[in-house]
Structures are given as structure tokens and as C-alpha cells.
């Protein structure tokens, strides 16, 4: 699966590259990006290509803080309709929740999370693309956009308690001070922005409830990662073969945090448990036609006890595993799974 991101991720990149003496069109074309797509909400680009444009600009133009500079030029405008959530949510906490729910509409592999602790509220950002070159530039750009959002909600004088980054320092310390105005720690476990806990309850001034409702209605219907359920189903089938088809294992294989994966499946109207159950049901149908022993089928479906498979089989097909096996062995070739006769869920 190719990881994608909307063209908005390159909003104003041409102006910044030009201001630094570069050729933005040549830079983008060298990475297979049509310059007309830069800043276009309706266009999806390969995430790796966008990161390469940002990272190569930083290197070729001797501008190590390119990602943060681009964040300043983009602001929350880069978030498109998600910015409407930030401007019109009831509180800061509600705005963060909205960003976490809908950010995948802009970049299906990006995710944010709010962790509440007694001494701080921790906003985290991650880019879940494997072996991504210039991940550091994309992370610094992402947290720079977050700073613009928090200053919009909490006032221009807002300063985080601290910033943590997973990568090593790539820019002069002065650049980080100008961007965040607080201590920045490198090579930490997560990319995060820490703010006082009481900040979460601050109401957003000038909010428009009607605009919020319209934005949420629109974003709820946009599904750039609609295939996430299909991807999870495929990965679950593969991992069942080695008896590793749990939520954590599947999420790890997809480079996502389990909570993020569950949230995206919920947005698609399903859950990991439902997908796993459906995969097992179809596998049971196919394996029963082979005449394989019931205990072997149970093991291949990831059940530690045959009795668990027996209960599931009665729920799926309204009959015991032995009855299903007998019926399947007498079924004509190509006969598909029968509808469940037992209760669902």
C-alpha cells in the first residue's frame, strides 16, 4: 500500500523555496510531484515524495530548519477543513479530539493523541510510514503546525512547557527557540508538545457551532483510507497462519498504534474484533471442506481450545464443527460460505 497525503502538505512550498534561491518546480518534478498539485486539497500525493521535496529542499538550500519554516508559512490553513474544527470546537480538549479523529482525512498515516497526566497534557504526533526518508523534517513541520493551532486557541503568547522529538537535533537551537519558545529535548520516545492541564478546558472564543457541525458532517463522509478494513483483513489472514493475529501484532505490522488502528476501523464502521471473527468464519468454511481434523482447524483459526471454536461455529453456521465439515465435504465445488444461522456479535 502506498502511503498518501493531500497536496495541501506542500502549500506555500514554492514561495519558500523561491525565497531561498531554489527552483521549486524543478525540485518537485525531480520527485514526481506536479507543481500544480502543491497546495491542492483534492490531490493525493505519495507521502514519500512529499517528504523528499521537503527534505531535499532543506539539504540543497542549506536550510536545516526548512520544515519549521514551512510550518510558519502554512499555519493551520494546511489542515483544510480540519482547521474549521480547531477554530470552532467548544474547548481546546474538544479541538484536539477532533484533530485526532479527522487528521487521517489529510494524511491516513499521520496520527495525534492526547495523553492526560497530573502535571501536563501531552499532545503527540507521529508519522507512521516505514523507512521514511526525512521523517525528521516532516515531524518538525507537523509540530510547527500544532504550535500555530495552539496559539490560535490559547493566544499568541502561548508557550508549551516543553517539546520532545524522537530524532536527533537537525537545526540550530535558535531555530527551535524561535519556533517553540521552550526547552526542546531530542532522541526521546515520542514527538510531543506538553501544555498545562488547565489549558484543555479553555473555551475557544468566537466559535461558530453551525460551522463546526458542517465541518464534522463533511469530514465524516470523507474516507481516503476506506480500504483500511480490507488491509486489516488481509494482514489478519496472513498472521493467523503463524498464530499471531492479535490487535497488537496487526497494528505493529501496519506501523500503527493499536488505539489509532481501532479508531480508524471505528470510523469505517467496524472493529478489529469483527474483522477477526469474519476472517475466522470464512477460514472455517474453507478448511472444513478439506476433511481436516476439528482440533487442527481450531488451532489454525487461533483458538487455544477446541470448545471455543465449537461455540463460534454454532454462532456462525448454526451447527457443530463436525456437522459443518460433513456438509462442506459434500458441497459442490465453488460453493461459497453460507449465511450465519446463529446470533451475530
C-alpha positions, -999 to +999 in steps of 0.1 A: +000+000+000+013+034-010+011+059+019-006+091+006-010+127+018-031+155+004-014+181-018-021+207+010+011+193+026+031+213+001+011+245+005+034+276+000+064+254-006+071+271-039+072+305-023+096+293+004+119+275-020+120+306-043+128+329-013+158+307-006+171+309-042+158+275-053+137+263-083+105+249-068+091+234-100+124+215-107+126+203-071+090+189-071+093+174-106+125+156-096+104+137-071+075+130-094+053+158-080+033+180-104+038+216-091+001+223-098-007+197-070+012+217-043-015+231-020-043+213-038-067+197-012-083+174-038-050+158-049-033+129-031+005+125-034+028+097-022+039+106+013+075+097+005+075+121-024+063+150-003+089+142+024+116+141-002+106+175-015+108+190+020+140+171+030+159+178-003+149+214-001+165+215+034+197+199+022+201+216-012+192+251+000+213+247+032+182+253+053+181+227+081+150+242+096+131+241+064+103+220+079+097+246+107+099+275+083+073+259+060+050+253+090+051+290+097+040+298+062+013+272+062-002+275+096-035+256+102-045+266+067-026+234+057-052+214+076-080+224+053-115+215+068-098+201+099-088+237+107-126+245+110-127+220+139-099+238+156-115+272+152-150+262+163-147+234+189-161+241+223-128+237+242-092+231+235-096+195+245-125+191+221-105+206+193-076+181+199-101+153+199-115+165+166-080+166+150-072+131+163-105+118+147-102+135+114-065+140+106-065+108+086-086+126+060-055+147+052-028+120+058-040+085+065-007+075+081-004+105+104-019+104+139-022+125+170-031+116+206-038+135+238-024+120+270-036+135+302-013+134+332-015+152+365+014+177+357+008+181+320-014+174+290+007+158+263-001+162+226+017+136+205+023+135+167+035+105+147+041+097+110+035+060+106+054+054+073+080+027+072+116+036+063+106+072+055+135+095+045+134+129+060+109+119+087+126+144+110+116+173+087+080+161+084+077+158+122+091+193+128+067+206+103+038+188+119+046+201+154+051+236+139+015+234+125+004+223+160+020+253+175+000+276+152-031+258+163-024+261+200-016+298+197-048+303+178-068+286+206-048+298+237-034+332+225-003+343+207+017+344+239+012+306+245+044+288+252+045+250+257+060+235+289+084+215+267+088+198+233+102+163+228+114+148+195+123+113+186+151+123+162+184+140+169+188+177+165+190+188+129+186+226+132+204+253+152+190+256+187+180+292+179+155+278+153+138+257+179+136+286+204+120+308+177+095+281+168+085+268+202+098+292+228+105+264+253+130+237+260+133+211+232+145+176+241+159+153+213+160+115+209+131+109+232+104+082+230+077+103+214+072+135+194+052+157+218+041+191+229+034+195+266+009+221+279-006+229+313-036+206+321-059+235+328-054+247+292-076+219+279-107+234+295-102+268+280-132+277+257-124+287+221-135+323+216-156+333+186-166+297+178-194+290+154-213+259+164-230+257+130-197+258+112-184+230+134-214+209+126-210+214+089-173+205+091-179+174+111-206+163+087-183+168+057-153+151+073-173+121+085-182+114+049-146+116+036-128+083+037-094+084+020-084+053+040-116+034+033-095+004+025-081+002+060-106-026+068-095-045+038-059-041+047-065-053+083-084-083+069-056-092+047-030-088+074-051-108+098-053-137+074-015-136+070-008-135+107-033-162+115-011-186+096+016-181+123-008-178+152-001-140+157-034-124+146-040-102+176-047-065+175-012-055+187+005-077+161-017-065+133-012-029+143+025-033+145+026-049+110+008-018+097+031+006+117+002+020+137-005+023+174-033-002+184-056+027+196-051+045+163-060+014+143-091+008+164-102+044+159-097+042+121-117+010+120-144+026+140-145+055+116-150+028+088-179+013+107-162-018+120-137-031+146-108-054+148-128-080+167-155-080+139-129-084+112-111-112+130-144-130+136-153-127+099-119-140+088-122-170+111-157-177+098-146-178+062-115-198+070-136-223+089-158-227+059-128-234+036-109-256+060-139-277+068-141-288+031-106-304+034-116-330+059-090-317+084-094-327+120-115-304+141-087-298+166-064-287+137-090-263+123-094-248+157-056-243+160-053-227+125-081-203+135-061-192+165-083-208+192-065-223+222-094-246+230-115-266+206-145-257+226-141-221+217-142-230+180-173-251+186-192-222+201-181-199+173-191-224+147-226-228+161-229-190+162-217-187+125-235-216+109-259-230+135-242-264+136-213-281+152-178-282+135-184-319+127-217-312+110-202-283+091-173-305+079-197-332+068-218-307+049-188-290+033-173-322+021-205-330+002-209-294-012-203-288-049-170-271-059-170-233-056-199-233-032-194-201-011-199-196+027-235-200+039-250-171+058-247-173+095-277-190+112-267-182+148-268-148+166-243-123+154-218-104+175 
